[in-house]
């Protein structure tokens, strides 16, 4: 298991190593590059060119990150499973 300090150092190294030209952007059909942060619901030019889409989970209020799931545990109750 890595120590927290090792993970922090690795994260800093990744940030320092990122090429400056690596940015959020989109391209117009004529080849012009538009550099702007990617957003789901924003007024950006890229959003006007390429309509953003949503996911049913986000429409239901889930966070933008896809790795956050929460469930509720409760004791099994036979009444929850009616006989057919």
Secondary structure, 3 states (H helix, E strand, C coil): CCCHHHHHHHHHHHHHHCCCCCCCEEECCCCCEEECCCCCCCCCHHHHHCCCCCCHHHHCCCCCCCCCCCCCCCCCCHHHCCCC
